[in-house]
Amino acid sequence: MRWMCVEIESPTVEQSSPTLGFRVLSSWFERLVGLLGTGPSARPVVLMRCGSIHTYGMAYPIDVALVGCRGEVLASERALLPGRILSHPAAFCAFERPASPCPWPLVGETLRVTSLSFEPECAARPCPELPEPVWEVAGS
């Protein structure tokens, strides 16, 4: 299993963002499943070679960012409800996580990969102020 850590770079923010960790899903089947069948405490994922996602069959809302091949955030949705589709023709990958009030990339920002590994040492750590359950806070 591979892990990717990224930082958000924004022209409007001078401070560095927290590092976000994602499990890398690259096979056709891994991308098809994504977060399906998981719960609101699932670890974030990045779907490689993916320009469109759906939330059909999901039991909770998710945060999604579609990113171009140079790391530019092309589309970003917080608390995307089940039964929805998000796509962008120039997207190269999709970042997903259960809906959360923690930092998330916005359109116009850039994601910079800080590490790739086979160990989850940089996997997303829980946001300390995150109340339970996440989906009730983020909206339904």
C-alpha positions in Angstrom: 0.0 0.0 0.0 1.3 3.4 -0.9 0.9 6.7 0.9 1.2 10.3 -0.4 1.7 13.4 1.8 0.8 16.8 0.4 0.9 20.4 1.5 -1.5 23.1 0.3 0.2 26.1 -1.3 -1.9 29.3 -1.6 -1.0 32.7 -3.0 -3.2 34.3 -0.3 -1.6 32.4 2.7 2.0 33.1 3.7 2.2 30.3 6.3 2.7 26.7 5.4 -0.3 24.4 5.6 -0.5 21.2 7.7 0.6 18.1 5.8 -2.3 16.0 4.5 -1.8 12.2 4.2 -3.6 10.0 1.7 -3.7 6.3 0.8 -2.9 6.1 -3.0 -5.5 4.1 -5.0 -4.2 3.4 -8.5 -5.8 0.2 -9.9 -9.1 0.4 -11.7 -10.9 -1.6 -8.9 -9.4 0.5 -6.1 -10.5 3.7 -7.8 -14.0 2.3 -8.5 -14.4 1.5 -4.8 -12.7 4.6 -3.3 -14.3 5.3 0.1 -17.4 3.1 -0.7 -18.2 0.7 2.2 -16.2 2.8 4.7 -17.4 4.9 7.6 -16.9 8.6 8.6 -13.6 7.6 10.3 -12.0 6.3 7.1 -8.6 7.5 6.1 -8.3 9.9 3.2 -7.5 8.5 -0.3 -6.2 9.9 -3.6 -7.5 8.3 -6.8 -4.8 8.4 -9.5 -5.8 9.0 -13.2 -9.3 10.0 -12.1 -11.1 13.1 -13.5 -14.6 12.2 -12.2 -16.0 10.8 -8.9 -19.4 9.8 -7.7 -20.9 9.4 -4.3 -23.6 6.8 -5.2 -23.9 4.2 -2.4 -22.0 6.4 0.1 -23.5 6.5 3.6 -22.0 9.9 4.5 -20.8 13.2 2.8 -17.2 13.5 1.7 -14.7 16.3 0.9 -13.4 16.1 -2.7 -10.7 18.0 -4.6 -10.0 17.3 -8.3 -6.4 18.2 -9.1 -4.6 18.7 -12.4 -1.3 17.1 -13.5 0.7 20.1 -12.1 -1.0 20.0 -8.7 -3.5 22.8 -9.4 -6.8 22.4 -7.6 -9.5 22.5 -10.4 -12.6 21.7 -8.4 -13.2 21.4 -4.6 -16.4 20.5 -2.8 -16.8 20.2 1.0 -19.4 17.8 2.4 -20.5 16.4 -1.1 -23.7 14.5 -0.4 -24.3 10.9 -1.4 -25.8 10.5 -4.8 -23.8 13.2 -6.5 -21.1 13.5 -9.3 -18.1 15.8 -9.5 -15.9 16.0 -12.6 -13.5 18.2 -14.4 -12.1 17.5 -17.9 -8.5 18.5 -17.0 -8.4 16.6 -13.6 -5.6 14.0 -13.2 -6.5 12.8 -9.7 -9.1 13.1 -7.0 -8.5 13.6 -3.3 -11.3 12.3 -1.0 -11.9 12.1 2.7 -14.9 11.9 5.0 -16.3 15.4 5.4 -14.3 17.3 8.0 -13.8 20.9 9.3 -10.0 20.4 9.0 -8.1 22.3 6.2 -8.9 21.3 2.7 -7.6 22.6 -0.7 -9.6 25.3 -2.5 -9.8 26.0 -6.2 -6.8 28.1 -7.3 -4.5 26.6 -4.7 -1.7 24.1 -5.5 -1.0 20.7 -3.9 2.7 19.9 -3.5 3.7 16.3 -2.8 6.1 16.2 0.1 6.6 12.4 0.3 5.6 9.0 -1.2 6.0 5.9 0.8 4.9 2.4 1.4 4.4 3.1 5.1 1.5 5.1 6.6 3.8 7.3 8.7 2.5 10.4 7.0 -1.1 9.2 6.9 -3.6 11.8 7.9 -3.7 12.3 11.6 -7.1 13.1 13.2 -7.9 16.7 13.6 -7.8 17.3 17.4 -10.8 19.6 17.4 -12.8 17.2 15.3 -16.2 16.3 16.9 -17.9 13.0 16.4 -19.5 12.0 14.2 -17.9 14.0 11.4 -20.9 13.9 8.9 -23.3 15.5 11.4 -21.0 18.5 11.8 -20.2 18.9 8.1 -23.9 18.8 7.1 -26.1 16.2 5.6 
